Amino acid sequence: MKIAIVGASGLVGRKMVETLNKSSHELVLYCSNKSAGQTLNGLKLIELNDKTLQKVDIALFSAGSTVSKLWAKKFSKLGAFVIDNSNAFRRETSVPLVVPEINPHTINNNTKIIANPNCSTIQIALPLFYLNKQAKIKKVIISTYQASSGAGKKGLLDLENGTAVKFPHPLTDNLIPQIDIALENGYTLEEDKMRFELKKILECNISVVATAIRVPVKNCHGASVYVEFEKPLSKEKAKAILLKANGITLQDNLEKAIYPMPISANNTDQVYIGRLRQDLDNEKALSFWVVADNLRKGASTNAIQIMEIVKNFI
Ligand SMILES: NC(=O)c1ccc[n+]([C@@H]2O[C@H](COP(=O)([O-])OP(=O)(O)OC[C@H]3O[C@@H](n4cnc5c(N)ncnc54)[C@H](OP(=O)(O)O)[C@@H]3O)[C@@H](O)[C@H]2O)c1
């Protein structure tokens, strides 16, 4: 099978190349004119343009929305299934927004463009999906603690160098309560993405209030999540559900100081849950803390899991 990776030299692209280079697939690595000519895992990086465009079976995009809007349909017209990590197509009703453990059924022969959700959305959607099956969710209140790598190579450089090139303020010794652009309603686009995407993935009209914060951590996003259900759900029952849940690892023993943290989630593919607590004033509500590697389960791993489903239609 021939697979193109558009944005192969980026933080997400490199993770996809690392994984797929171990497979038997033929890989075509695309980038901009900046990285063209360099090699990655022994493969040459090619500038994406009309002359270098090739017919492939699957195209994995991680080069930002502008590049996706310009190039995704050109690949799909040549017959490729496109799996896109950007925000370009997530809101289109004909485009499935997929977390493979949750909604693989939304992919079929005709879904030539498939969207990977926002990195924070993926790690929050997964536990909510399993809990929602048990006790319908009414409302979710989220505060995210998002790593600098979530903003790509330039975000990581801002943290390393103490600069404010990608972010509106220096991130070193700081917390920035803004991720992505400001909207007229007072939220940021990142917060709005979480609200929209959780409803689309979970296929229900839950109420979502999100606050997204950039923190001076290199990699792995954390989120504090408060969930209100239609009916009572005990901490013990929730724990039993999450223990069995595909894609989730529980790390929940406060007395022994066991809970998810970026340093332990780094370079792994699971979504880690801990600090599971009952709302002491509401038997229909729980809180938890969730951490995942934004470059892996939040992007490259999720996209490659989608790719494995797509292969059934080729
Ligand atoms: N970082 C995350 O945690 C994360 C998580 C989920 C989704 N995403 C999404 O994934 C995408 C990539 O993110 P990232 O963090 O990997 O960004 P990044 O590190 O900044 O990498 C961007 C990549 O896009 C390439 N690119 C830029 N302009 C291009 C063009 N005109 N044609 C072809 N390639 C071009 C760059 O190539 P050069 O090396 O040549 O500049 C580089 O390979 C974004 O849409 C982002 O929203 C990121």
The ligand as an SDF file (V2000), in Angstrom:
LIG
                    3D

 48 52  0  0  0  0  0  0  0  0999 V2000
    1.0090   19.0960   17.7680 N   0  0  0  0  0  0  0  0  0  0  0  0
   -0.0530   18.4520   18.2210 C   0  0  0  0  0  0  0  0  0  0  0  0
   -0.1230   18.0360   19.4030 O   0  0  0  0  0  0  0  0  0  0  0  0
   -1.2210   18.2040   17.3190 C   0  0  0  0  0  0  0  0  0  0  0  0
   -2.2340   17.3690   17.7830 C   0  0  0  0  0  0  0  0  0  0  0  0
   -3.3520   17.1480   16.9690 C   0  0  0  0  0  0  0  0  0  0  0  0
   -3.4200   17.7530   15.7290 C   0  0  0  0  0  0  0  0  0  0  0  0
   -2.4070   18.5610   15.3030 N   0  0  0  0  0  0  0  0  0  0  0  0
   -2.5130   19.1780   13.9770 C   0  0  0  0  0  0  0  0  0  0  0  0
   -1.5570   18.5610   13.1290 O   0  0  0  0  0  0  0  0  0  0  0  0
   -1.0540   19.5250   12.2080 C   0  0  0  0  0  0  0  0  0  0  0  0
    0.4710   19.5610   12.3130 C   0  0  0  0  0  0  0  0  0  0  0  0
    0.8500   19.8810   13.6070 O   0  0  0  0  0  0  0  0  0  0  0  0
    2.3750   19.8170   14.0900 P   0  0  0  0  0  0  0  0  0  0  0  0
    2.3340   20.0470   15.5270 O   0  0  0  0  0  0  0  0  0  0  0  0
    3.0490   18.5880   13.5660 O   0  0  0  0  0  0  0  0  0  0  0  0
    2.9950   21.1060   13.3430 O   0  0  0  0  0  0  0  0  0  0  0  0
    4.5080   21.4610   12.9880 P   0  0  0  0  0  0  0  0  0  0  0  0
    5.4510   20.7830   13.8980 O   0  0  0  0  0  0  0  0  0  0  0  0
    4.5640   22.9420   12.8970 O   0  0  0  0  0  0  0  0  0  0  0  0
    4.7100   20.8540   11.5160 O   0  0  0  0  0  0  0  0  0  0  0  0
    4.0630   21.3850   10.3890 C   0  0  0  0  0  0  0  0  0  0  0  0
    4.3890   20.5420    9.1700 C   0  0  0  0  0  0  0  0  0  0  0  0
    3.6790   21.0570    8.0500 O   0  0  0  0  0  0  0  0  0  0  0  0
    4.5890   21.2130    6.9630 C   0  0  0  0  0  0  0  0  0  0  0  0
    4.1370   22.2590    6.0560 N   0  0  0  0  0  0  0  0  0  0  0  0
    3.9820   23.5860    6.3190 C   0  0  0  0  0  0  0  0  0  0  0  0
    3.5810   24.2260    5.1980 N   0  0  0  0  0  0  0  0  0  0  0  0
    3.4970   23.2930    4.2250 C   0  0  0  0  0  0  0  0  0  0  0  0
    3.1580   23.3410    2.8380 C   0  0  0  0  0  0  0  0  0  0  0  0
    2.7960   24.4810    2.2380 N   0  0  0  0  0  0  0  0  0  0  0  0
    3.1700   22.1720    2.1440 N   0  0  0  0  0  0  0  0  0  0  0  0
    3.5280   21.0110    2.7260 C   0  0  0  0  0  0  0  0  0  0  0  0
    3.8760   20.9040    4.0230 N   0  0  0  0  0  0  0  0  0  0  0  0
    3.8570   22.0370    4.7530 C   0  0  0  0  0  0  0  0  0  0  0  0
    5.9080   21.5690    7.6370 C   0  0  0  0  0  0  0  0  0  0  0  0
    6.9760   21.3670    6.7230 O   0  0  0  0  0  0  0  0  0  0  0  0
    8.3980   22.1450    6.9040 P   0  0  0  0  0  0  0  0  0  0  0  0
    9.2200   21.3180    7.8420 O   0  0  0  0  0  0  0  0  0  0  0  0
    8.9490   22.1350    5.5180 O   0  0  0  0  0  0  0  0  0  0  0  0
    8.0960   23.5170    7.4180 O   0  0  0  0  0  0  0  0  0  0  0  0
    5.8720   20.5430    8.7770 C   0  0  0  0  0  0  0  0  0  0  0  0
    6.2050   19.2660    8.2820 O   0  0  0  0  0  0  0  0  0  0  0  0
   -1.7820   20.8290   12.5360 C   0  0  0  0  0  0  0  0  0  0  0  0
   -2.9120   20.9410   11.7190 O   0  0  0  0  0  0  0  0  0  0  0  0
   -2.1820   20.6550   13.9740 C   0  0  0  0  0  0  0  0  0  0  0  0
   -3.3100   21.4260   14.3120 O   0  0  0  0  0  0  0  0  0  0  0  0
   -1.3090   18.7940   16.0770 C   0  0  0  0  0  0  0  0  0  0  0  0
  1  2  1  0
  2  3  2  0
  2  4  1  0
  4  5  1  0
  4 48  2  0
  5  6  2  0
  6  7  1  0
  7  8  2  0
  8  9  1  0
  8 48  1  0
  9 10  1  0
  9 46  1  0
 10 11  1  0
 11 12  1  0
 11 44  1  0
 12 13  1  0
 13 14  1  0
 14 15  2  0
 14 16  1  0
 14 17  1  0
 17 18  1  0
 18 19  2  0
 18 20  1  0
 18 21  1  0
 21 22  1  0
 22 23  1  0
 23 24  1  0
 23 42  1  0
 24 25  1  0
 25 26  1  0
 25 36  1  0
 26 27  1  0
 26 35  1  0
 27 28  2  0
 28 29  1  0
 29 30  1  0
 29 35  2  0
 30 31  1  0
 30 32  2  0
 32 33  1  0
 33 34  2  0
 34 35  1  0
 36 37  1  0
 36 42  1  0
 37 38  1  0
 38 39  2  0
 38 40  1  0
 38 41  1  0
 42 43  1  0
 44 45  1  0
 44 46  1  0
 46 47  1  0
M  CHG  2   8   1  16  -1
M  END
$$$$
